[in-house]
Amino acid sequence: MHTFTAIVHKEDDLYVALCPEIGTASQAETIKEAVINLKEATELYLEEFPAIQTYRSLMTTFEVASHA
């Protein structure tokens, strides 16, 4: 069993989910559906291209000064 990161953002009317460790992506009308689709896409990808070793991504935030 592997644990991967899902990064989700909204584009127009859809949510896009990305897995940075593997490079897979999916989309759906809800966050939950996008992550479910991402899981399926990642499982299918790993069937063809097994992960040798994966590293868990670290997610953080940072601030950038805005210019008026």
N, C-alpha and C positions, 0 to 999 in steps of 0.2 A: 504494500500500500504506500502510495506517495501523496504528499500534501503539496498543493500548488497554490499560487496566488491568483486571484481574479481581480482585475482592475476594471471598474465599470464606469462609463460616462454616457451622457445622453447626446445623441446626434439627431436633430430634428425630432421626429416622433418615435424614434427607436432608442433602446439602450444597447450599447456596444460593450461586450465583455472581452477582455484580453488576458492571456496568460503569459507574462513576461518570461518565465523560465523556459517555456516550450516554443512560444511564438504563435500559438493558436488564437483564434478570435471567433466570435459569434455575435449575433444580434437577436433582439426580440422586442416585443412591446412592453414587457415588464422586466424588472431587474432579476426576479426569480427565474423567469424563462430564459433570460440571456445567460445566466450562470449555469442552468441545466444544459442549455445548448453548448456552452463552452466545455462543460465536463464531457459531454458526448464527443465533441470534436477532438478534445485532447485524448480521450481513450482511443478513438479511431486512429489518430496520428501515432500514438505510442505503440499500437499494434504493428504498424509498418516500420516505425523508427523508434525502437526501444531507447529509453533514457538510460545512459550509462551511469551518470551521477548528476543529481540536481542540487542546486543551492537555493535555499529559500530567500526570496526577495525581502528587502526591508523597505517599508513605506514610511515616509516622513513628510513633513511640510516645511516650506520656507517662505519667507516674505520678500517681495520685490517692491521697491519704491515706485509709486505711480507718478507719472508726469502729467501735469495739467495742460 
